[in-house]
Amino acid sequence: MIDVRKLRLLAALERLGTIAAVADELRISAPGVSMQLAALEKEVGIRLTQRRGRGLVLTAAGVTLAAHGHDILDRLSLAELELEALRAGTVGQYTFTAFPSAARTFVADACRQLFGEAGSALDLRLTTLEPDDALDALASGKADLAVIHSYSNVPRDLPVGIESRSLGAEPVWLAAPIGGRRDAAGTAVDLADFATSPWIAPTADVTCFTMMERACGLAGFRPRIVARSMDFAVQLELVAAGVGVALVPALTVAHLPAGVELLELASPVERSIHLAARAPDFADPGIQNLVRLITDAAAARLPIRPLLA
């Protein structure tokens, strides 16, 4: 194995031309340079330098090995720079997933910040997944970081080895046709007053559906579902069309159709939002950089801040 430190001396001699210049640049003694070059010749088993007058020049073998030395040293310098960037969390490839309303709002905000940062070369692969699928992707190694949610009436257990960080929370509102509320204006509504109303629901395979069922069950009734859609924009348009009422988390409301109002619940339901990753990955500098950006972006969007910063 060729000693890289001795190879550096040979490459420097080819570039600078004299032992004295090499010694001066690398801040070692001239005899030390000569001894190291002699040791390198012994290691490789071929003459690398020869006397010419009072100076020392490279043989053909020395020139060839010095050229490789330049290439190797350049690669080492690049590796050192990339390692430093990895330590700073500004390079690396990560797969990141979020549920749709988070991806559309604060995740997109974080991406604008990230891609606008000078010196950042993080390579992101972005997908949208509902929390159960996102946690499966983390556990299987198909994702590195995920934005997930849980509801105050639907707790979520994390798989073994997965940890989360709170980003905050948002209220869940009742979307109803304007004028359709059963109590005095300006007060929170009791879901029991909408027990006979038709309901627009998410699909039954997601926790948003369980949240709606439990909220209605706590109010003492089973909702009469007349339409199902996982797209909350569709739900709001159906409310505007008079099809029924729906429970919608705040982040899902990108546009409120005419004729629809969002009503506060007398028995509040909140959607808590978290960043999840495999436990050791939270120490990764790139993950830490992404966590910082997403946490800042979420703080500007979520009305309810996490209990612990």
C-alpha positions in Angstrom: 0.0 0.0 0.0 1.4 3.4 -1.0 1.8 5.9 1.8 -0.4 8.9 0.8 1.8 11.2 2.9 4.9 10.2 0.9 2.9 10.4 -2.4 2.0 14.0 -1.4 5.7 14.8 -1.3 6.4 13.3 -4.7 3.5 15.2 -6.3 4.7 18.4 -4.6 8.2 17.8 -6.0 6.8 17.4 -9.5 4.8 20.6 -9.1 7.4 22.8 -7.4 10.7 21.4 -8.8 13.0 21.5 -5.8 13.3 19.8 -2.4 13.7 23.2 -0.8 10.4 24.5 -2.2 8.6 21.3 -1.1 10.0 21.6 2.4 9.0 25.3 2.6 5.4 24.7 1.4 4.8 21.6 3.7 6.8 23.1 6.6 9.1 20.2 7.1 12.9 20.0 6.8 14.6 19.4 3.4 16.4 16.3 4.7 13.1 15.0 5.9 11.6 15.4 2.4 14.6 13.5 0.9 14.3 10.7 3.5 10.6 10.3 2.8 11.1 10.2 -0.9 13.9 7.6 -0.5 11.5 5.5 1.7 8.8 5.7 -1.0 11.2 4.4 -3.7 12.0 1.5 -1.4 8.3 0.8 -0.9 7.4 0.7 -4.6 10.7 -0.9 -5.7 11.6 1.5 -8.5 13.6 4.7 -8.8 11.4 7.8 -8.7 14.1 10.5 -8.7 17.5 11.1 -10.1 20.3 13.7 -9.7 20.6 16.3 -12.4 23.4 18.7 -11.6 22.9 19.9 -8.1 19.1 19.3 -8.2 16.7 16.3 -8.1 14.3 15.5 -10.9 11.7 12.8 -11.4 12.3 9.7 -13.5 9.6 8.6 -15.9 8.2 6.3 -13.2 8.3 9.3 -10.8 6.3 11.5 -13.2 3.7 8.7 -13.7 3.3 8.1 -10.0 3.2 11.9 -9.3 0.3 12.3 -11.8 -1.6 9.6 -9.9 -0.7 11.4 -6.7 -2.3 14.6 -8.0 -5.5 12.8 -8.8 -5.6 10.9 -5.5 -4.9 14.1 -3.5 -7.6 15.9 -5.4 -10.1 13.1 -4.6 -9.1 13.2 -1.0 -9.6 17.0 -0.9 -13.1 16.5 -2.4 -13.9 13.8 0.1 -12.9 16.1 2.9 -15.1 18.8 1.6 -18.1 16.5 1.2 -17.5 15.1 4.7 -17.6 18.6 6.1 -20.8 19.3 4.2 -22.3 16.0 5.5 -21.4 17.1 9.1 -23.1 20.4 8.4 -26.2 18.7 7.0 -26.1 20.5 3.7 -25.6 17.5 1.4 -27.1 14.0 1.2 -30.1 12.2 -0.3 -33.2 11.7 1.8 -36.7 10.4 1.1 -39.3 12.5 2.8 -43.1 11.8 2.9 -46.0 13.8 4.3 -49.8 13.6 4.2 -51.3 15.8 1.5 -52.5 18.8 3.4 -49.1 19.1 5.2 -47.2 18.6 1.9 -49.3 21.4 0.3 -48.7 23.9 3.1 -45.7 23.9 5.5 -43.7 21.2 3.7 -43.9 23.2 0.5 -42.9 26.3 2.5 -39.9 24.4 3.9 -38.9 23.3 0.4 -38.9 26.9 -0.8 -36.6 27.8 2.1 -34.3 24.8 1.5 -33.9 25.3 -2.2 -33.3 29.0 -1.7 -30.5 28.5 0.8 -27.0 29.2 -0.5 -24.7 26.2 -0.1 -27.4 23.6 0.5 -27.3 20.6 -1.8 -29.7 18.3 0.0 -31.2 15.9 -2.5 -34.9 15.2 -1.5 -37.2 12.6 -2.8 -40.8 13.7 -1.9 -43.9 11.6 -1.7 -47.4 11.9 -0.1 -48.6 9.2 2.1 -51.2 8.9 4.8 -49.7 8.3 8.3 -50.1 4.5 8.5 -48.3 4.0 5.1 -45.7 6.6 6.1 -44.8 4.8 9.3 -44.6 1.5 7.3 -42.2 3.3 4.9 -40.0 4.5 7.7 -39.9 1.0 9.3 -38.9 -0.6 6.1 -36.3 2.0 5.2 -38.2 3.3 2.2 -38.5 6.7 3.8 -36.1 8.7 6.1 -38.5 11.3 7.5 -42.3 11.6 7.6 -44.9 14.1 8.6 -47.7 12.2 10.3 -50.8 13.1 12.3 -53.0 11.9 15.1 -56.3 13.1 16.5 -57.2 14.0 20.1 -59.8 11.3 19.9 -57.7 8.8 17.9 -54.3 8.2 19.5 -51.5 6.8 17.3 -48.9 4.2 18.4 -45.5 4.3 16.8 -43.7 1.2 15.6 -40.7 0.0 17.6 -37.7 2.0 16.7 -39.6 5.0 15.4 -39.6 8.3 17.3 -41.5 11.6 16.7 -41.1 15.3 17.3 -44.2 17.5 17.8 -44.8 20.3 15.3 -48.0 21.6 16.7 -51.7 21.1 16.3 -54.7 22.4 14.4 -58.5 22.5 15.2 -61.1 20.4 13.4 -64.1 22.4 12.3 -67.6 21.5 11.2 -68.2 22.6 7.6 -71.8 23.4 7.1 -74.0 25.4 4.7 -74.3 29.0 5.9 -77.5 29.4 7.9 -77.6 25.7 8.7 -76.4 26.0 12.3 -79.0 25.1 15.0 -77.8 27.4 17.8 -77.1 31.1 18.3 -74.6 32.6 15.9 -71.1 33.2 17.2 -71.0 30.2 19.6 -69.5 26.8 19.3 -71.8 24.1 17.9 -72.8 20.8 19.5 -72.5 17.9 17.0 -75.7 16.4 18.5 -77.6 19.2 16.8 -76.5 17.7 13.5 -77.5 14.1 14.3 -80.2 14.0 11.6 -78.1 15.8 9.0 -76.5 13.9 6.0 -72.7 13.6 6.4 -69.8 13.7 4.0 -67.0 11.4 5.2 -63.4 10.4 4.4 -62.9 6.9 3.2 -63.1 4.3 5.9 -59.4 3.2 5.6 -57.9 6.3 7.2 -57.9 7.8 10.7 -59.8 10.9 9.5 -62.8 8.6 9.2 -62.3 7.1 12.7 -62.0 10.7 14.1 -65.4 11.6 12.5 -67.1 8.4 13.8 -65.8 8.9 17.3 -66.7 12.6 17.5 -70.3 11.8 16.4 -70.4 8.8 18.7 -69.4 11.0 21.6 -72.3 13.3 20.7 -74.6 10.3 20.9 -75.3 9.4 17.2 -74.0 7.4 14.3 -73.6 9.7 11.2 -75.8 9.0 8.2 -73.1 9.1 5.5 -74.2 10.1 2.0 -70.9 10.8 0.3 -67.2 9.7 0.8 -64.0 11.4 -0.4 -60.5 11.6 1.0 -60.1 15.0 -0.8 -61.3 17.6 1.6 -61.6 20.2 -1.2 -64.3 17.8 -2.7 -65.9 17.5 0.7 -66.2 21.3 1.0 -67.7 21.7 -2.5 -70.2 19.0 -1.6 -71.1 20.9 1.5 -71.6 24.0 -0.7 -73.8 22.0 -3.0 -76.1 21.1 0.0 -75.1 17.4 0.1 -74.3 17.4 3.8 -71.9 18.5 6.5 -68.3 17.4 7.2 -65.6 17.6 9.8 -62.4 19.2 8.3 -59.0 19.9 9.8 -57.8 23.5 9.4 -54.9 22.8 7.1 -57.1 21.0 4.6 -59.0 24.2 3.8 -57.1 25.8 0.9 -60.3 27.6 -0.3 -63.7 28.0 1.3 -66.5 27.8 -1.2 -69.2 30.4 -1.2 -72.1 29.4 1.0 -70.0 27.3 3.5 -69.0 28.3 7.0 -66.5 26.6 9.4 -68.0 26.2 12.9 -66.1 25.7 16.1 -67.0 22.5 18.0 -68.3 22.7 21.6 -66.4 19.5 22.3 -63.1 20.4 20.5 -61.2 17.9 18.3 -57.6 18.6 17.4 -55.2 17.1 14.9 -51.7 16.9 16.2 -48.9 16.9 13.7 -45.5 15.3 14.2 -42.2 14.6 12.4 -41.3 10.9 12.6 -38.0 9.1 11.8 -36.1 6.0 12.8 -34.6 6.8 16.3 -30.9 6.9 15.3 -31.6 9.1 12.2 -32.6 12.1 14.3 -28.8 12.4 15.0 -28.1 12.6 11.3 -27.0 16.2 10.4 -29.1 16.3 7.2 -32.2 15.1 9.1 -31.5 17.7 11.7 -31.4 20.4 9.0 -34.7 19.2 7.6 -36.3 19.1 11.0 -35.2 22.7 11.7 -36.7 23.9 8.4 -39.9 22.0 8.7 -40.4 23.0 12.4 -40.0 26.7 11.5 -42.4 26.4 8.5 -45.0 24.5 10.6 -44.9 27.1 13.3 -46.1 29.7 10.8 -49.0 27.6 9.7 -50.2 25.7 12.8 -52.4 27.8 15.2 -51.7 25.5 18.2 -48.0 25.3 19.2 -46.4 22.2 20.6 -46.2 22.0 24.4 -42.5 21.3 24.2 -40.3 23.3 21.8 
